[in-house]
Amino acid sequence: MAAMTPQLVRAQRLVIKIGSALLVDADGLRQSWLRALCDDVAEARARGTDVVLVSSGAIALGRQVLGLPAGPLRVEQSQAAAAVGQIKLARAYEEALAPHGVKTAQLLVTLDDTTDRRRYLNSRATMQTLLGLGVVPIVNENDTVATDEIRFGDNDRLAAQIAVTCGADQLLLLSDVDGLYTANPKTDPDAHHLPVISQITPEIEAMAGDPISGVSKGGMKTKLMAARTAVAGGCAMAIAEGSVLKPLSAVANGARTTWFLPDTDPQAARKRWIAAMKPKGEITVDDGAARALGQGKSLLPAGVTAVSGRFGRGDPVVVLDGRGARLAVGLVRYASTEARAIAGHRSDEIEGILGYPGRAALIHRDDMVI
């Protein structure tokens, strides 16, 4: 089992979820804990690991600033608290990471941003660009505008979706528990810790309490829901107790955790997802573009000779050579009307044709299955 466990120090892209209770207490922001966490983040960045933080705490911070009473808040009170707290939260991370020379960015998302393909692609492109520039994105649910029908409802599931969106190979949920047990260890003396889960079976789900229903918020059930999303996207996920200083170092040094293992890697999982889609159009390319695709390059508009079908940005399309042979399927970055307009033209001509700057590739190689 131990040999199968992923090593945090070898993560290429790591998403870390931070719960409110770890970051905020009755006295406000836990500054010393946050600084120690950011020391860990800086060390991970120095190893070459891309890091994304999915952080709770905005509402907890905001309600303290606004002097709102303890206990459940009305929806409008929670949204007001989030609006105030998001500023403090983003600034806290910025100030804690700045001494390490690490830049930060704030991303606020809702469920709509991941279920709508256009928004999903925009979110993915933004995160990829930020990470490529060495920035640490700080992600949270946009509680100021989210309503029940467009809410994730918990940051465990949000973190898993973010991990899949940005192609992370590891996801770490920092929590108040150190992993999954066969039963509640607080009430069952025979409960024992499970260090590695290779498959989420009904028996594993039962260990978290009630069956996963999709309506629960918080607790081990939502962590298992997050694990399902993560491993399906090729991302290993760990649950670890996070209250200690430098929790990433603690996990790397052998602190008790539960790891959920994927059966593939993020890139292969994404390619499999794309390959299973039903194409909505066809793009025919010349021999030069066909050779470029065979070498693993993106499809540029200059190599396109014909466009058929009606599709929108982010829809799957088939790429054909001049003889009608199928070369690839991929997610197109332009709608069909735009693709027809720029077909055969160089990328530097796109703005002049469409009237606005466009993306250089019609289909990026990361969004294509040969």
LUMMARBA-998304 format. One record per residue: x, y, z of N, C-alpha, C in turn; residue number from 1; residue in one letter. Coordinates in steps of 0.2 Angstrom, whole numbers. Layout:
BEGIN
PT      nu      nv      nw     cau     cav     caw      cu      cv      cw   tifi   rolum
PT       X       Y       Z       X       Y       Z       X       Y       Z    NUM       A
...
END
This chain:
BEGIN
PT      nu      nv      nw     cau     cav     caw      cu      cv      cw   tifi   rolum
PT       4      -6       0       0       0       0       4       6       0      1       M
PT       9       6       4      13      12       5      17      14      -2      2       A
PT      19       9      -5      22      10     -12      18      14     -17      3       A
PT      11      13     -16       6      15     -21       5      23     -19      4       M
PT       6      25     -13       4      32     -11       8      37     -15      5       T
PT       4      42     -18       8      47     -21      12      51     -16      6       P
PT      17      55     -19      21      59     -15      20      66     -17      7       Q
PT      18      70     -12      16      77     -13      22      81     -16      8       L
PT      28      79     -14      34      83     -17      35      82     -24      9       V
PT      31      77     -27      32      75     -34      26      78     -38     10       R
PT      22      82     -35      16      84     -39      18      89     -44     11       A
PT      15      89     -50      17      94     -55      12     100     -54     12       Q
PT       6      98     -53       1     103     -52      -4     101     -46     13       R
PT      -3     105     -41      -7     104     -34     -12     109     -33     14       L
PT     -18     106     -31     -24     110     -29     -24     109     -21     15       V
PT     -25     114     -17     -25     113     -10     -32     117      -8     16       I
PT     -36     113      -4     -42     116      -2     -41     117       6     17       K
PT     -43     123       8     -42     126      15     -49     127      18     18       I
PT     -51     124      23     -57     125      26     -57     131      31     19       G
PT     -63     134      32     -64     140      36     -61     139      43     20       S
PT     -62     133      46     -60     133      53     -52     133      54     21       A
PT     -49     131      48     -42     131      49     -39     138      48     22       L
PT     -43     143      44     -40     149      43     -43     155      47     23       L
PT     -49     154      50     -52     159      54     -54     156      61     24       V
PT     -53     159      66     -56     157      73     -59     163      76     25       D
PT     -61     163      82     -65     168      86     -61     175      86     26       A
PT     -55     175      85     -51     181      86     -50     184      79     27       D
PT     -52     180      73     -51     182      67     -46     178      63     28       G
PT     -42     181      58     -38     177      54     -32     174      58     29       L
PT     -31     167      57     -25     164      60     -19     166      56     30       R
PT     -16     171      58     -10     174      54      -4     169      54     31       Q
PT      -3     167      60       3     162      60       2     156      56     32       S
PT      -4     153      56      -5     147      52      -5     149      45     33       W
PT      -8     154      43      -8     156      36       0     157      33     34       L
PT       4     161      37      11     162      35      14     155      34     35       R
PT      13     150      39      16     144      38      14     140      32     36       A
PT       8     140      31       5     137      25       8     140      18     37       L
PT       9     147      18      12     150      13      19     149      12     38       C
PT      23     147      18      29     145      17      30     138      13     39       D
PT      25     134      15      24     128      11      23     129       4     40       D
PT      18     133       2      17     134      -5      23     137      -8     41       V
PT      26     142      -5      32     144      -8      38     139     -10     42       A
PT      38     134      -5      43     129      -6      41     124     -12     43       E
PT      34     123     -12      32     119     -18      33     122     -24     44       A
PT      32     129     -25      33     133     -31      41     132     -33     45       R
PT      45     132     -28      52     132     -29      54     125     -32     46       A
PT      50     120     -30      52     113     -33      49     113     -40     47       R
PT      45     118     -42      43     117     -49      35     115     -49     48       G
PT      32     115     -43      25     113     -43      20     119     -44     49       T
PT      16     119     -49      10     124     -49       6     123     -43     50       D
PT       4     128     -40      -1     128     -34      -7     132     -36     51       V
PT     -13     129     -34     -19     133     -34     -22     132     -27     52       V
PT     -25     137     -24     -28     137     -17     -35     138     -18     53       L
PT     -39     133     -15     -46     134     -15     -48     135      -8     54       V
PT     -49     142      -6     -50     144       1     -57     146       3     55       S
PT     -59     143       8     -65     145      12     -63     151      16     56       S
PT     -67     154      20     -66     159      25     -69     166      24     57       G
PT     -71     167      18     -73     174      16     -79     176      20     58       A
PT     -84     172      21     -90     173      25     -88     174      32     59       I
PT     -84     169      35     -82     170      42     -78     176      43     60       A
PT     -74     178      39     -71     185      40     -75     191      39     61       L
PT     -80     191      34     -84     196      33     -89     197      39     62       G
PT     -92     192      42     -97     192      47     -93     195      53     63       R
PT     -87     194      54     -84     197      60     -83     205      59     64       Q
PT     -81     207      53     -80     214      51     -87     218      52     65       V
PT     -92     214      50     -99     217      50    -103     217      56     66       L
PT    -100     213      61    -103     212      67    -109     208      67     67       G
PT    -110     203      62    -116     199      62    -116     194      68     68       L
PT    -122     192      70    -122     188      76    -120     181      74     69       P
PT    -119     177      79    -117     170      78    -123     166      76     70       A
PT    -122     160      73    -128     156      71    -129     157      63     71       G
PT    -134     154      61    -136     154      53    -137     161      51     72       P
PT    -135     163      45    -136     169      42    -142     169      37     73       L
PT    -145     174      36    -150     174      30    -146     175      24     74       R
PT    -148     173      18    -145     173      12    -141     179      10     75       V
PT    -145     185      11    -143     191       9    -137     193      14     76       E
PT    -137     191      21    -132     192      25    -126     189      24     77       Q
PT    -127     182      21    -121     178      19    -117     181      13     78       S
PT    -121     184       9    -119     187       3    -115     193       4     79       Q
PT    -118     197       9    -115     203      11    -108     202      14     80       A
PT    -108     197      19    -102     195      22     -97     193      18     81       A
PT     -99     189      13     -94     186       8     -91     192       4     82       A
PT     -95     197       2     -92     203      -2     -87     206       2     83       A
PT     -88     207       9     -83     210      13     -77     206      14     84       V
PT     -78     200      16     -73     195      17     -69     193      12     85       G
PT     -71     193       5     -67     191       0     -61     196      -1     86       Q
PT     -62     202       0     -57     207       0     -51     206       5     87       I
PT     -54     204      11     -49     203      17     -45     196      15     88       K
PT     -49     191      13     -46     185      11     -40     185       6     89       L
PT     -42     189       0     -37     189      -5     -31     193      -3     90       A
PT     -32     199       1     -27     203       3     -22     199       8     91       R
PT     -25     194      12     -21     190      17     -17     186      13     92       A
PT     -19     182       8     -15     178       4      -9     182       1     93       Y
PT     -11     187      -2      -7     191      -6      -1     194      -1     94       E
PT      -2     196       5       3     198       9       7     193      12     95       E
PT       4     187      13       8     181      15      12     178      10     96       A
PT      11     178       4      15     176      -1      20     181      -4     97       L
PT      18     187      -4      23     192      -7      30     192      -4     98       A
PT      31     191       2      38     190       4      42     185       1     99       P
PT      39     180      -2      42     174      -6      43     176     -13    100       H
PT      40     182     -15      41     184     -22      35     180     -26    101       G
PT      30     178     -23      25     174     -27      19     179     -28    102       V
PT      17     179     -34      11     183     -35       4     179     -35    103       K
PT      -1     183     -33      -8     179     -32     -13     182     -37    104       T
PT     -18     179     -38     -24     181     -41     -30     178     -38    105       A
PT     -36     182     -39     -42     180     -36     -47     177     -41    106       Q
PT     -49     171     -41     -54     169     -45     -61     167     -41    107       L
PT     -66     170     -43     -73     168     -40     -77     165     -45    108       L
PT     -79     159     -43     -83     155     -48     -90     152     -45    109       V
PT     -94     150     -49    -100     147     -47    -101     140     -51    110       T
PT    -106     136     -50    -107     130     -53    -108     131     -61    111       L
PT    -111     136     -62    -112     138     -69    -106     138     -73    112       D
PT    -101     141     -70     -94     142     -73     -91     135     -75    113       D
PT     -93     130     -72     -90     123     -74     -95     119     -78    114       T
PT    -101     120     -78    -106     116     -82    -107     119     -89    115       T
PT    -106     126     -89    -107     129     -96    -100     128     -99    116       D
PT    -100     126    -105     -94     124    -109     -90     130    -110    117       R
PT     -93     136    -112     -89     142    -114     -86     145    -108    118       R
PT     -90     145    -102     -87     147     -96     -82     143     -93    119       R
PT     -83     136     -94     -78     131     -92     -71     132     -96    120       Y
PT     -71     133    -103     -65     135    -106     -62     141    -105    121       L
PT     -66     146    -103     -63     153    -101     -60     152     -94    122       N
PT     -63     148     -90     -60     147     -83     -53     143     -84    123       S
PT     -53     138     -88     -47     134     -89     -42     138     -92    124       R
PT     -44     142     -97     -38     146    -101     -35     151     -96    125       A
PT     -40     154     -92     -37     159     -87     -32     156     -82    126       T
PT     -34     150     -79     -30     147     -74     -23     144     -78    127       M
PT     -24     142     -84     -18     139     -87     -13     145     -88    128       Q
PT     -16     151     -90     -12     157     -91      -8     159     -85    129       T
PT     -12     160     -79     -10     162     -73      -4     157     -71    130       L
PT      -5     151     -71       0     146     -69       6     147     -73    131       L
PT       5     148     -79      11     148     -84      15     154     -82    132       G
PT      12     159     -79      15     166     -77      18     165     -70    133       L
PT      17     159     -67      20     159     -60      15     161     -55    134       G
PT       9     163     -56       4     165     -51       1     160     -48    135       V
PT      -1     161     -41      -5     156     -37     -12     159     -37    136       V
PT     -16     155     -41     -23     158     -40     -27     156     -33    137       P
PT     -30     161     -31     -34     159     -25     -42     159     -27    138       I
PT     -45     153     -26     -51     152     -29     -56     151     -23    139       V
PT     -62     154     -24     -68     153     -20     -74     153     -24    140       N
PT     -79     150     -21     -86     151     -24     -88     158     -23    141       E
PT     -91     161     -28     -94     168     -29    -100     168     -25    142       N
PT    -100     168     -18    -105     168     -14    -109     175     -14    143       D
PT    -106     180     -17    -110     186     -17    -116     186     -22    144       T
PT    -115     181     -27    -120     181     -33    -124     174     -33    145       V
PT    -120     169     -30    -123     162     -31    -129     161     -28    146       A
PT    -134     158     -31    -140     156     -28    -140     148     -28    147       T
PT    -145     145     -25    -145     138     -23    -144     134     -30    148       D
PT    -147     136     -35    -147     132     -41    -140     132     -45    149       E
PT    -136     137     -43    -129     138     -46    -124     137     -41    150       I
PT    -125     134     -35    -120     133     -30    -117     127     -30    151       R
PT    -110     126     -29    -107     120     -27    -110     118     -20    152       F
PT    -110     122     -15    -113     121      -9    -107     119      -4    153       G
PT    -101     117      -6     -96     116      -2     -89     116      -6    154       D
PT     -84     118      -3     -78     119      -6     -74     113      -7    155       N
PT     -76     107      -4     -73     101      -6     -74      99     -14    156       D
PT     -81      99     -15     -82      98     -22     -80     103     -27    157       R
PT     -80     110     -25     -77     115     -29     -70     114     -30    158       L
PT     -66     112     -25     -59     110     -26     -58     105     -31    159       A
PT     -62      99     -31     -61      94     -35     -62      96     -43    160       A
PT     -67     100     -43     -69     103     -50     -63     107     -53    161       Q
PT     -61     111     -48     -55     115     -50     -49     111     -52    162       I
PT     -48     106     -48     -42     101     -50     -43      98     -57    163       A
PT     -49      96     -59     -50      93     -65     -50      99     -71    164       V
PT     -52     105     -69     -52     110     -74     -45     112     -76    165       T
PT     -41     113     -71     -34     115     -72     -29     109     -74    166       C
PT     -32     103     -74     -27      97     -75     -22      96     -70    167       G
PT     -24      96     -64     -20      95     -58     -19      87     -57    168       A
PT     -13      85     -55     -12      78     -54     -13      76     -47    169       D
PT     -13      81     -42     -14      80     -35     -19      85     -32    170       Q
PT     -23      83     -28     -28      87     -24     -27      86     -17    171       L
PT     -26      91     -12     -26      90      -5     -31      93      -2    172       L
PT     -35      90       2     -41      93       6     -38      93      13    173       L
PT     -37     100      15     -35     101      22     -41     102      26    174       L
PT     -42      97      31     -48      97      35     -46      96      43    175       S
PT     -52      95      46     -51      94      54     -51      86      55    176       D
PT     -50      82      50     -49      75      51     -43      73      47    177       V
PT     -40      67      49     -34      65      45     -36      59      40    178       D
PT     -42      59      38     -43      54      33     -50      50      34    179       G
PT     -50      45      30     -56      41      31     -55      35      35    180       L
PT     -60      33      39     -60      28      44     -66      23      42    181       Y
PT     -65      17      45     -70      12      43     -77      13      47    182       T
PT     -76      17      52     -82      20      56     -80      26      59    183       A
PT     -85      29      62     -83      36      66     -78      34      72    184       N
PT     -72      36      72     -67      34      77     -69      37      84    185       P
PT     -73      43      84     -75      46      90     -81      42      94    186       K
PT     -84      37      90     -89      33      93     -88      26      93    187       T
PT     -84      24      89     -82      17      88     -75      15      89    188       D
PT     -73      12      95     -66      10      96     -63       5      92    189       P
PT     -67       2      88     -64      -3      83     -63       0      76    190       D
PT     -64       7      75     -63      10      69     -56      10      67    191       A
PT     -54       9      61     -47      10      59     -46      14      53    192       H
PT     -41      17      52     -39      22      47     -38      18      41    193       H
PT     -40      21      35     -39      18      28     -34      23      25    194       L
PT     -27      21      24     -22      25      21     -23      26      13    195       P
PT     -26      21      10     -26      21       2     -33      18       0    196       V
PT     -36      22      -4     -42      19      -7     -41      19     -15    197       I
PT     -41      13     -18     -40      12     -25     -47      13     -29    198       S
PT     -52      11     -25     -59      12     -29     -64      13     -24    199       Q
PT     -68      18     -26     -74      20     -21     -80      16     -22    200       I
PT     -80      11     -18     -86       6     -18     -92       8     -14    201       T
PT     -97       5     -14    -103       6     -10    -101       5      -2    202       P
PT     -96       0      -1     -94      -1       6     -90       5       8    203       E
PT     -86       8       4     -82      14       6     -87      20       7    204       I
PT     -92      21       3     -97      26       4    -101      25      11    205       E
PT    -102      19      12    -106      18      19    -102      20      25    206       A
PT     -95      20      24     -91      21      30     -91      29      31    207       M
PT     -94      33      26     -94      40      28    -101      42      31    208       A
PT    -105      37      32    -112      38      35    -117      37      30    209       G
PT    -122      42      29    -127      41      25    -125      40      17    210       D
PT    -129      36      13    -127      36       6    -126      43       3    211       P
PT    -121      44      -2    -121      50      -5    -127      52      -9    212       I
PT    -130      57      -8    -136      59     -11    -136      65     -15    213       S
PT    -130      69     -14    -130      75     -18    -133      81     -15    214       G
PT    -136      80      -9    -139      86      -6    -135      88       1    215       V
PT    -130      84       3    -127      85       9    -122      90       8    216       S
PT    -120      94      14    -115      99      13    -110      98      19    217       K
PT    -104      98      17     -99      96      22     -98      89      24    218       G
PT     -93      88      28     -92      81      31     -89      76      26    219       G
PT     -89      70      28     -85      65      24     -89      63      18    220       M
PT     -95      64      18     -99      62      12     -97      67       6    221       K
PT     -96      73       7     -94      78       2     -87      77       0    222       T
PT     -83      74       4     -76      73       2     -76      67      -2    223       K
PT     -80      62      -1     -80      56      -6     -83      58     -13    224       L
PT     -88      63     -13     -90      66     -19     -85      69     -23    225       M
PT     -81      73     -19     -75      76     -22     -70      71     -25    226       A
PT     -69      66     -21     -64      61     -23     -66      58     -30    227       A
PT     -73      56     -30     -75      53     -37     -74      58     -42    228       R
PT     -75      64     -42     -74      69     -47     -66      69     -49    229       T
PT     -62      70     -43     -55      70     -44     -52      64     -48    230       A
PT     -53      58     -45     -50      52     -48     -53      51     -55    231       V
PT     -59      53     -57     -62      52     -64     -58      57     -68    232       A
PT     -55      62     -66     -51      67     -70     -44      65     -70    233       G
PT     -42      59     -67     -35      57     -67     -31      61     -61    234       G
PT     -34      63     -56     -31      67     -51     -31      63     -44    235       C
PT     -26      62     -41     -25      59     -35     -28      64     -29    236       A
PT     -31      61     -24     -34      66     -19     -32      63     -12    237       M
PT     -30      68      -8     -29      66      -1     -33      70       4    238       A
PT     -35      67       9     -38      70      15     -33      70      21    239       I
PT     -31      76      23     -27      77      29     -29      82      34    240       A
PT     -27      81      40     -28      85      46     -24      91      45    241       E
PT     -27      97      44     -23     103      42     -21     108      47    242       G
PT     -23     107      54     -22     113      59     -15     114      61    243       S
PT     -11     109      59      -4     110      61       0     115      57    244       V
PT       5     118      59       9     123      55      12     119      50    245       L
PT      13     122      44      16     119      38      13     112      37    246       K
PT       6     112      35       3     106      34       5     102      28    247       P
PT       7     105      23      10     102      17      16      98      19    248       L
PT      21     101      23      27      98      25      25      92      29    249       S
PT      20      92      33      18      87      38      16      81      33    250       A
PT      12      82      28       9      77      24      15      74      20    251       V
PT      20      78      18      26      76      14      30      71      18    252       A
PT      30      73      25      34      69      30      31      63      33    253       N
PT      25      61      30      22      55      33      16      56      37    254       G
PT      13      62      38       7      63      42       2      58      40    255       A
PT      -2      56      44      -8      51      42     -13      55      37    256       R
PT     -14      52      32     -19      54      27     -22      48      24    257       T
PT     -27      50      20     -31      45      16     -30      47       8    258       T
PT     -27      43       4     -26      45      -3     -31      41      -7    259       W
PT     -34      44     -12     -39      41     -17     -35      41     -23    260       F
PT     -34      35     -26     -30      34     -32     -34      34     -39    261       L
PT     -32      38     -44     -35      37     -50     -32      32     -54    262       P
PT     -35      30     -60     -33      24     -64     -30      27     -70    263       D
PT     -29      33     -71     -26      36     -76     -23      43     -74    264       T
PT     -20      47     -79     -17      53     -77     -22      59     -80    265       D
PT     -21      65     -78     -26      70     -80     -26      71     -88    266       P
PT     -20      71     -91     -21      72     -98     -24      66    -102    267       Q
PT     -23      60    -100     -26      54    -103     -34      55    -101    268       A
PT     -36      57     -95     -43      57     -93     -46      62     -98    269       A
PT     -43      68     -99     -46      73    -103     -47      71    -110    270       R
PT     -42      68    -113     -42      65    -120     -48      60    -120    271       K
PT     -48      56    -115     -54      51    -116     -61      54    -116    272       R
PT     -61      59    -112     -68      63    -111     -69      66    -118    273       W
PT     -64      69    -121     -65      72    -128     -67      67    -133    274       I
PT     -63      62    -133     -65      56    -138     -72      53    -138    275       A
PT     -75      54    -132     -81      51    -131     -87      56    -133    276       A
PT     -85      62    -135     -90      67    -136     -93      66    -144    277       M
PT     -99      68    -145    -102      67    -151    -101      74    -155    278       K
PT     -97      73    -161     -95      79    -165    -101      83    -167    279       P
PT    -100      90    -168    -105      94    -170    -104      97    -177    280       K
PT     -98      96    -179     -96      98    -186     -89      95    -188    281       G
PT     -87      97    -194     -81      95    -197     -77     100    -200    282       E
PT     -70      99    -199     -65     104    -201     -60     100    -206    283       I
PT     -60     102    -212     -55      99    -217     -49     103    -217    284       T
PT     -43     100    -217     -37     103    -217     -32     101    -223    285       V
PT     -27     105    -225     -23     103    -230     -17      99    -228    286       D
PT     -13      96    -232      -8      92    -231      -3      94    -226    287       D
PT      -1     100    -226       3     103    -221       1     103    -214    288       G
PT      -6     105    -213      -9     105    -207      -9      98    -204    289       A
PT     -11      93    -209     -12      86    -207      -5      83    -204    290       A
PT       1      85    -207       7      83    -205       9      86    -198    291       R
PT       7      93    -197       8      96    -191       4      93    -185    292       A
PT      -2      91    -187      -6      87    -181      -3      81    -180    293       L
PT       0      77    -184       3      71    -183       9      72    -179    294       G
PT      12      78    -179      18      79    -175      16      82    -168    295       Q
PT      10      82    -166       7      84    -160       6      92    -159    296       G
PT       6      95    -165       5     103    -165      -3     104    -165    297       K
PT      -4     111    -163     -11     113    -163     -13     114    -170    298       S
PT     -20     115    -171     -22     117    -178     -23     124    -178    299       L
PT     -20     127    -183     -20     134    -185     -25     136    -190    300       L
PT     -28     141    -190     -33     143    -196     -30     142    -203    301       P
PT     -24     144    -203     -21     144    -210     -21     137    -214    302       A
PT     -21     132    -210     -22     125    -213     -28     123    -215    303       G
PT     -34     127    -213     -41     124    -214     -43     126    -221    304       V
PT     -46     121    -224     -48     122    -231     -56     122    -232    305       T
PT     -59     119    -227     -67     119    -227     -69     118    -220    306       A
PT     -75     121    -218     -79     120    -212     -86     118    -213    307       V
PT     -88     113    -210     -95     111    -211     -99     110    -204    308       S
PT    -105     111    -204    -109     110    -198    -110     117    -194    309       G
PT    -114     116    -189    -115     122    -185    -113     120    -178    310       R
PT    -108     124    -175    -106     123    -168    -104     129    -165    311       F
PT    -103     129    -158    -101     135    -155     -94     134    -152    312       G
PT     -92     139    -149     -85     138    -146     -85     133    -140    313       R
PT     -80     128    -140     -80     123    -135     -83     117    -137    314       G
PT     -87     117    -143     -90     111    -145     -85     106    -149    315       D
PT     -86      99    -148     -82      95    -152     -83      94    -159    316       P
PT     -77      94    -163     -78      94    -170     -73      88    -173    317       V
PT     -74      86    -179     -70      81    -182     -65      85    -186    318       V
PT     -59      83    -187     -54      85    -191     -52      80    -197    319       V
PT     -53      82    -203     -52      78    -209     -47      80    -213    320       L
PT     -44      75    -216     -39      77    -221     -42      79    -228    321       D
PT     -38      80    -233     -41      82    -240     -45      76    -243    322       G
PT     -44      70    -241     -47      64    -244     -53      62    -240    323       R
PT     -54      66    -234     -60      64    -230     -58      59    -225    324       G
PT     -52      57    -224     -50      53    -218     -50      56    -212    325       A
PT     -52      53    -206     -53      56    -200     -46      57    -197    326       R
PT     -44      63    -195     -37      63    -192     -38      64    -184    327       L
PT     -43      68    -182     -43      69    -175     -50      72    -173    328       A
PT     -51      72    -166     -57      76    -164     -55      80    -158    329       V
PT     -58      86    -158     -56      91    -153     -61      96    -152    330       G
PT     -59     100    -146     -64     106    -144     -62     112    -148    331       L
PT     -66     115    -152     -64     120    -156     -65     127    -152    332       V
PT     -61     132    -154     -60     138    -150     -64     144    -153    333       R
PT     -67     142    -159     -71     147    -162     -78     144    -164    334       Y
PT     -83     148    -165     -90     146    -167     -89     145    -175    335       A
PT     -94     141    -178     -93     139    -185     -93     145    -189    336       S
PT     -97     150    -188     -97     156    -192     -90     159    -192    337       T
PT     -87     160    -186     -80     163    -186     -75     158    -189    338       E
PT     -76     152    -188     -71     147    -191     -71     148    -199    339       A
PT     -77     148    -202     -77     149    -209     -74     156    -211    340       R
PT     -75     161    -207     -72     167    -209     -64     167    -209    341       A
PT     -61     164    -204     -54     164    -203     -50     158    -207    342       I
PT     -54     154    -209     -51     148    -213     -46     150    -218    343       A
PT     -40     147    -218     -35     149    -223     -31     155    -222    344       G
PT     -33     158    -216     -29     164    -215     -24     163    -209    345       H
PT     -19     168    -209     -14     167    -204     -17     170    -197    346       R
PT     -14     168    -191     -17     170    -185     -16     177    -184    347       S
PT     -11     181    -187     -11     188    -186     -16     192    -190    348       D
PT     -20     188    -194     -25     192    -198     -32     191    -195    349       E
PT     -32     187    -189     -39     186    -186     -42     192    -184    350       I
PT     -39     196    -180     -42     203    -178     -45     207    -183    351       E
PT     -41     207    -189     -44     211    -194     -50     208    -197    352       G
PT     -51     202    -197     -56     198    -200     -62     199    -196    353       I
PT     -61     197    -189     -67     196    -185     -68     203    -181    354       L
PT     -64     208    -181     -65     214    -178     -63     214    -170    355       G
PT     -60     208    -168     -58     208    -161     -52     203    -161    356       Y
PT     -47     203    -156     -42     199    -155     -45     192    -154    357       P
PT     -42     187    -157     -44     180    -156     -38     176    -154    358       G
PT     -39     169    -153     -34     164    -151     -31     162    -157    359       R
PT     -24     161    -156     -20     159    -162     -22     152    -165    360       A
PT     -24     147    -161     -26     141    -163     -33     140    -164    361       A
PT     -35     136    -169     -42     135    -170     -44     129    -165    362       L
PT     -40     124    -164     -40     119    -159     -33     118    -156    363       I
PT     -33     119    -150     -26     118    -146     -25     111    -145    364       H
PT     -19     109    -146     -17     102    -145     -19      99    -139    365       R
PT     -19     103    -133     -22     100    -127     -29      98    -127    366       D
PT     -33     101    -132     -40      99    -133     -41      95    -138    367       D
PT     -36      91    -141     -37      87    -147     -35      80    -145    368       M
PT     -39      75    -148     -37      68    -148     -35      66    -155    369       V
PT     -29      64    -157     -27      61    -163     -30      54    -165    370       I
END
